[in-house]
Amino acid sequence: MPGPLDGIRILDFTRYQQGPYATVMLSDLGADVLKVEERTNGDLGRSLGLQPDGWCSYFEAHNRNKRSITIDVRTPEGKEIIYKLVPEIDVVTDNFRPGVMDRLGFGHEKLESINPRIITASASGFGPVGPGAAEPSFDIIGQGMGGIMVNQGGGPGHAPMGVMGGMADQVGAMVFALGVVSAVVARERQGIGQHVDVSLLGSQVALQALQVTGFLRGMHQGQTPARSNPVFTYFEAQDGLWLTIGLLDPKWWPGLCRVLCREDLVSDERFAAPGDRYRNRLELLDELDAAFANRPRDEWLALLKKADIPSGPVNDYAAMVREPQVVANRYVTTLEHPSLGEIGVVGSPIYMSKSEVGPRHVAPELGQHTEDVLLGLGYSWEDIASLKSANVV
């Protein structure tokens, strides 16, 4: 069964994480992603966390399903290979600084002259315009400039705190993939190719739309207090394991009290309405903490789910990969590696009822598909040997 992007071909110049994970997501949807790498070392992501047995989680996570070609694109012969590929390509992606693709000869106007329907897409650091557009950027810089580190650290005047390493890159990748897919839809419906830019900084701002919208209306920026909503938070059970409850709708409050054998809380004036529960959250947290400490976590979860109270376990990675919903939906799955055997990989978070979605192949070896691609473009074996001897491929 084909994927929803089956037949879409992507020429991928991206490196590291933000751009590469976006094209992984597109490849999971069926796109054919041809990764262009530097001849000798390739994407520097190949070396980040490289293990003695050759395994690199960083590269594998961000480059599965792709094909790899090595080309020195600064040479006339290397440029010619790219120009021969472009008529067969739908999308060209990069995450260089703005202007680099133009200097290489692969800017939108040049490629559009070869293929009028081409889509070019840049995963930039700070957007296509502005005084800092050409500055270098990585994940931690996006987190810092986007404001989320201040929130994590306690608000203005407090020391900032990073979130998860790679968080800005991953969010940027997801928004970048959305931008590319949107441009493909626009081309199919409106007949237009165009350039797309999705930045690390812009994605971080979008991630915090709720908080930033409030700030723009005059609300103070500050860290959300730990467990600020006593019925939308986490609790420790008798066995030391943790669970969460999420009662956004007040209709669940009486049911929670019944499950906890604390019906008295329903009539307690301190906790009568959502606003009361928030204002008196410290007192309510004390009551709920004491109640949840009376049973093991799984007993509580069984009772909560029987009463249809939104709840779930707090998982570490070891528990998450065994979580029945993760397993059933193949959010974590396996692929066969040619030298390491069966390996675990993160699956696609997208399900489609009539299209195939998900991982298909492990990440490629450096330049693994160079010869096949060149042969497909009409180069002979003698031509390929000549390109190799000239250090073009």
N, C-alpha and C positions, 0 to 999 in steps of 0.2 A: 504494500500500500504506500503510495507516495506521500511525502510530507507537504504541508501547505506552501512551503517555499521551494518545492521541487522544481528544478529548471532555472532557478535564480543563481547566477554565478557571481561570486564576490572575489575581487582581487584585493588582498588584505596586506597592507603595509604596517599594520599596528604592532606595537611591542609592549612588553611588560603586562599590564593587567586590564586597565579600563577598556581599551580598544579590543584586545584579544578575547576578553570574556563576552563582550557584545557579539563578536562574530561566532563564538561558541554557541551562544543562544540561538543565533540565526541558523547555524549548522544543525542544531538539534531540530529545527523546524524544516530541515530538508535542503537548505542552501548548500551549494558546492563552494567551499571556501578554499581559495588558493593563496597560501601564505608566502609572501615574498620576504626572503631573509638575506642578510649579508653573508658573503661566501664563506668566511673562515670560522666565525663564532656564532652566527645566526642571531636570533632574538636573545638579548642578554638575560631574559627570563629563564633560558635553559640552564643557567648556572646558579640561580637563586635557590639555595637549599639543596643543591645536588648531593645525592647520597653515593657512597662507594660502589653500590651495585648499579649505578646509572639512573636510579629513580629520582625524579624531580617533581614533587607534588605541585609546585608553583607552575611549572610549564604544562604538566599534564592537565591540570584543572582548567587552564586558560586556552588550550589548543587542541583538544580532542576533536575528532571528525575531520580535521583539516588535511590538506595536502601541502607539502613544502617544496618550494623551488628556491634555489640560490642564484642570485644575479647581482653583479656589480652594476647598479643602475646609473652610476656616474659615467660609465663608458658609453660611447655612441652605440656599440653593439648591444649593450644591455638595455639602453633606451629603446632600441629597435624591437627587442623582444617584447617589451611592455606594449609598444604601439601595435604590434601584431596581435597581442592578446585582447586589446581594448574592444575591438568590434564584437567579440564574443562575450563580453563582460557586462553585467547589469549594474554593479556597484563597486566603486573603488574606495576603500576605507584607509584612514591613516590616523595616527595620534602624534604627529610631529607638531612643532610650533607653527602657528600661522605663517605662511609664506614659503615654507620648506618645499612643499609639493610643487609650487610654482617654479622655484629655483631648480628643482630636479627636472622640470619639463613635464610634470604630470598634474598641473593645475586644472581646474574645471574647464576653463576656456579651451585649453589645448586638447584635452580628452574629448570634449564636446565636439570639436572639429572633426574628430575621427569617428565618434559614435554619438549622434545627436540626442540619443535617449539615455545617455549615461547619467548615473547618479554618483556624485562624489560626496563623501561623508567624512568629517573630521571630528574626532574625540579630542577636543582641545582642553587646555587647562583653565582658561579664563574667558572664553568666548572669542568670536572673530574680530571684534573691534575693541577700542579702549586703550588707555595708555600702557596697560600691562599685558596686552594680548600676546606679545611675543616672548614673555618671560617663561622660564621653565617651571613646571609644576608636577608634583607627585601627590599621592594620597594624603599625606599628613598636612600638606599645604592647603589642600582643598578643605579638609576638616577645620583647620584653623581659621581660614578666611571666611568660611561659610557660617561661623557662629556657633556650631554645635559643641565645640570644645569648651566654650564659656558656660553653656548650659550644663554640660556634664560636670564642670568643676565647681558649680555653686552660684554662677551668675557674675555680673560685672564686679570687679574688685577682688575676686578669688582666683587662685591659680587654675589655669585651664587643665582639662583632662581629656585625653584622647579616647575615642571609642574603640572599636575593634580595628586592628591593623587591616588595611585594605577596604574598609567600609566605604569610603568615598569612591574608590575605584569601582567597587561592585555596584553601587547605586548609579554611578555615572555610566557604567556598562549597560545596565538595564534600560536607562533612559536613551542611551545611544542606539540600542537595538530597536527601541520604539520609534526613534526618529528615522532610522533606515527603512523599517517596514512601512511607515507612513509615506515616505517618499516613493517607495515601490507602488503602493496603492495609488498615489497621485499620478504616477506615470501611467499605470494601467487604465485609470479612469479618465485622465485629462490629457494624456499623451505628452507629458513634460518630463524632461530630466532636470535636475537641479542640484545645488550644493546644500548639504546639511551640516550644521555645526551643533554639537551637544557638548557642553563644557563640564568639567569637574566641579567648578564653582557653582554654575547654574543648577546642577543636579543637587548639590548640597542645600541650596536655598529652597528648591522645590521639595526636598525631603521634609523640610520644616515648615511647610505651608501654613499649618494650623498656628504654630507659635509665632511665625513672622507676621501673619495676618493680625493676630492679637496685638503684637508690638506696634504695628502701624496704626492701630486704633488707640494707642496710648497705654497698653498694658506693659508692666515692668518685665524686662527679661531677667529670668532667674532660674536656677535649677528647680525642677519639680521636686518638692520634698519627697523623700523616700516614703513610699506607702501613703501618698497624700489622700487617696480615696480608699477608705477602709473596706469597701466591698468591691474593689477593683484592684486587687493586689495579691500578694503571696503570703502563705502561712506555713509554719513548721508543724509537722504532725508528731505523734508520740514516738515514732521510730526514727526521728531525725531527718526524714525525707520531707520534701517541700511540695506544695501544690498551689495552684492559682485559682481564684474565682473572678468572674467578670460580670458584675450585675449593673449593666447600664440602664436596664429597664426596672423601675421600682417594683414591678409586679413580682419580681423574684425574691424580694426581701422577706416576706412572710415564710416562703418555702425554705429559704436558708435557715431561718430561725427554727423552723420545725425540725429540719435535718439535724441541727446542732442541739436539739432538745432545750432550746432557749426561747420558747414562745414568749417569755416575759419581755424580751427585747422589743417585740412588736408594739407593745403598749407603753414602752418606756418613752416618755416625752422627749428625752434627749436625742432619740434616734427615730422619731416619728416620720419625718420626711427626708428626702435626699439632702436638702440643705442642712437639716439638723445633724444628719450623720456625718456630713463633711465638717461642720463647725465643731462637733464634738468627737472628731476622729480619733484622738488619742485615747479617750475613754472607751470608745467602741473597739479600737484595736486591742486594748487590754482584754476586753470581754471575749472577743473572737479568738485571740491568741490562746487564752485559757481553754476555750471550748475545743479548738482544734488539737490541743495537746492531749486530749483524752483518748484518741484512737490512732492506730497506724494510718499512714497515708492512703493505702489502697482501699481500706475499709471506708474512709471518707469519700474517696472518689466514686466507689460503687453506690453509696447512698446519695451523693450529690447528683450523679447521672440518672439514677432511678427517679429522682425528683425533678429532672430536667433543668438543674441548676448549671449554668455555664461554668465549666471547671476543667482542669487538666493538671498533669504532673509537671514539675520543673525538672527537665532532663539535662544531664550533661551529655557529651557527645556519645559516650558508651551506651547510654539509655536511648538517646535519640535515634541512633541507627537501628535499634531493635524495636522502636516504637511501631506498633501495628499499623498505624495510618501511614507512616513513612514507608514501611515495607510494602503495604498493599498498593500504594500509588507510585511505587518505584521512584520515590524522591532520592533514594540512594540505591544504586544498582551495581552491576559488575560488567566489565569488559575483559576480553582476552588479550593479554599483552604478549607480543611475540617472544620475548625473552624472560619475562617475569611471571608468566601464567595469568591466572585470574586476578584481577585487581578491582578494588572498590572505587566507584566514582559517584559523583553527585549527578542525579538525573535531572530531567527538565521539570520545572514546576508547572508547566502548561500541559493540559489534557485536551485532546480533541477527539470527538466521537468517530470521525470518519477520515482522519488524517494521521499518519504515523509521525510521532514526535519523540525525540529522545536521543541519547548517545548511540553512536554506531561504531566508531573506531577510536582507538587510542591516539594520542598525539603522534605526529610524524617524526621520523628521524630527520636530521638536518639535510635538506636537499633531496629527500627521498623520491620526489616526483619530478625532478628537473628534466631528466631525459624523456620521460613520457610526454611531458607538456611540450617540449621542443619538437619532438617527433610529430606531435599532433598539429603543430604550427607549420610543418613542412620542412623542418631542418633535417638534413641527412646525418647519418652517424659521423661522416667526415666533417660536416659543419660543427657538430657537437664537440668532436675532438679538438677542432681548431679553437672553438670558444673556451674550452677548458685550458688549453695550452696558453691562451692569452689572458687567463684569469678573469674571464667575463662571467663564467658560471662555475 
